[in-house]
Amino acid sequence: MGTNSGNFDLFGDGAEGETGPVPSVDAADLKSVWAMQNEMQARMPEKQFSIGAESYKRACGAGADVRSLFTRVSQLHVLQMLGMLAPWTHGEVVDDAVFKVAATFPMTRMQPGVVYDELPFNLQEFLIQVAKQVAG
């Protein structure tokens, strides 16, 4: 278990500041969190806001690893902002293949306050795996 060292622990699981791999999550939970975030953004366009841990928990199935879901969906939003999900985005809808791959793809936790030069996963391999998932 990580030490909190006085930092706010959004998810209340005592894992704030932990390092290492991000555990896999359920693809349906990942898609649900994505939808919840997008719905909230649509209700408050052009505004900055925060989403509490309880909202994440309600968007997921029982026993979901909310911190890992948050980490994984945050990386998907980065890819969306960079246009990397465009081949698998139709209007506002992202292909299920993106969520299936993102739910289990190897990823490393990023630490708050640390500047990184690269994404915490192999982007090219991620895109290849999504393309393979789409092709069936």
Long-range contacts (C-beta under 8 A, 24 or more apart in sequence): 7-112, 10-53, 10-70, 11-53, 11-56, 11-66, 11-67, 11-70, 12-53, 13-66, 13-67, 15-67, 16-112, 17-111, 17-112, 18-109, 19-108, 19-109, 19-111, 20-108, 20-109, 21-106, 21-107, 21-108, 21-109, 22-68, 22-71, 22-72, 22-107, 22-108, 22-109, 22-120, 23-65, 23-68, 24-68, 24-103, 24-104, 25-64, 25-65, 25-68, 25-69, 25-72, 25-103, 25-104, 26-60, 26-61, 26-64, 26-103, 27-96, 27-99, 27-100, 27-102, 27-103, 27-104, 28-61, 28-99, 29-59, 29-60, 29-61, 29-64, 29-69, 29-103, 30-69, 30-72, 30-73, 30-76, 30-99, 30-102, 30-103, 31-96, 31-99, 32-59, 32-60, 33-59, 33-60, 33-69, 33-70, 33-73, 34-73, 34-76, 34-94, 34-99, 35-59, 37-73, 37-77, 38-92, 71-107, 71-109, 71-110, 72-102, 72-103, 72-107, 73-102, 75-102, 75-107, 75-119, 75-120, 75-121, 76-102, 78-119, 79-123, 84-123, 84-127, 87-131, 88-130, 88-134, 95-130, 95-134, 97-130, 97-133, 97-134, 98-130, 100-133, 101-126, 101-129, 101-130, 101-133, 102-126, 105-129
